[in-house]
Amino acid sequence: MRFTGPHALIDLTALRHNLGVARRRAPASRIWAVIKADAYGHGMERAATALTAADGFAVARVEEALRLRAAGVAQPILVLTGALSQEETAAAQAHRLDLALHQGEQMTWLEALSPAPPLRIWIKVDTGMHRLGLDPSEVTAIQQRLAACPRVAPVPGLMTHLANADDPEDPLTVHQCQRLRALAQPDQALNIGNSGGLLAFPAARAAWVRPGIMLYGGSPFPSQSADALGLEPVMTLKTQISALHHFRAGDRIGYSGTFVCPEDMLVGVAAIGYGDGYPRHAPTGTPVLVGGRRVSLVGRVSMDSITLDLRQAPGTQLGDEVILWGRDLPVEEIAHRAGTINYALLCGLSTRVQRVSIDECWPRSRE
Ligand SMILES: Cc1ncc(COP(=O)(O)O)c(C=O)c1O
C-alpha cells in the first residue's frame, strides 16, 4: 500500500532489536521498557505489543498506565512520577500498578487505601537530579511507614533518575548510584539506569534499568551516533512532494522571504510542517531526502509545508517520496540543526501523522 502525506513508519523489528541491545549491555538487569509519551511518539499500545520480551513497562502518569491496562497489557507497569491524587492511588491499586513514591503526601494517600490488593512501591530518591525524589535523609522514615502499611507489598526497592548520564565523563552519575546504594536495605532492589546510564555506566546497571530513547533507536549521547551504539532507527518520517516550481534568481521563498533564490532554480514543496511536528526552527540547510538524494530545506517551515532546494535532485516529480528522518537520515542530525534533541522531535509528532507498523505491512526477516 502506498501512503500519501505525512506518515511515520514504525519498524517493530528495529524496536525489538534495540531492546536486545539493552539486554546485552545489562545482562543481569531486568528491564522496564519506557513507553511514556505514547512511546516517544511511536504509539504506546503498539510498542507494548511488540516489546513482550521486556520485564515491564514504565510510563509517566497513571492515566497512561490505565490506557495500557485497557488495551489488555498484563505485564507490570511502573508509574514513574507516582500518583497525583488519592483517586489515582486507588486506581493504581485496582489495576495493580507499580508506583514511584517521591513525597510524603503520596504516603498519606497509600495509608488511606482499602486493604487489598497490596501495591508495589518504589521509593524515588533525589540523589542529584533535584526534580522528583525524596531527600536521602527522609528515606528511612518512609521505609518504616511503608513497612507498617498493610496496603503495601514488601517494598520492591529504591529508584533514582540520573541527571547527566548523557555525558560519559561526568562523575555525577557514579555518585548518584553510590548515594542510592548506601540507602538500600538488603532485600531492596535498585532501579537506576536510563539509556545513557545503562550504556555508559556499569554502576547504573542495577537490578532494574529503565531505557527509553535507545529502544527507539535514538542515541542518548550528543557525541556518539545511534549507529555506533548498534541501534536501529524505529521511526522513519515520510511525506511526498506536493508542488514543484521553477523560480527566478531573486525570488523570495515562504514567510518573511528569508530565502532568496541565488539563481533560477527548481524548488519543491513537501507536505509536512510544524503542524505535523516537523521542527519550526529547522533552518535553511537542514537535510531532507528526496528520492534518496540529500537536498536542503530552504526558507521558513510553515504549518503544513516545507520548501526544498531541488538543484541537487533535478528529475524530481510530483508525488516523489520525501524522508524527513529515520533510515539514512538520523533524527539526531535534524535535532542538532533545529537546536533541539531527538527526544523532542520523536515525542512532538502530531496526531495528524499516521503511524504505520512495518511488521504489519512488509513482513521481513532479519538475522
Ligand atoms: C524517570 C525516568 N526514567 C527513565 C527514563 C528514560 O530515559 P531515556 O529515554 O534517556 O532512556 C526517563 C525519561 O525521561 C525518566 O524520566
The ligand as a Gaussian input file, in Angstrom:
#p B3LYP/6-31G(d) Opt

LIG

0 1
 C       12.352000       8.567000      35.451000
 C       12.804000       8.208000      34.069000
 N       13.419000       7.026000      33.866000
 C       13.857000       6.644000      32.650000
 C       13.691000       7.473000      31.556000
 C       14.220000       7.030000      30.201000
 O       15.255000       7.877000      29.823000
 P       15.980000       7.704000      28.387000
 O       14.941000       7.970000      27.379000
 O       17.045000       8.744000      28.412000
 O       16.500000       6.315000      28.349000
 C       13.077000       8.713000      31.718000
 C       12.925000       9.602000      30.558000
 O       12.774000      10.769000      30.596000
 C       12.616000       9.096000      33.010000
 O       12.005000      10.263000      33.209000

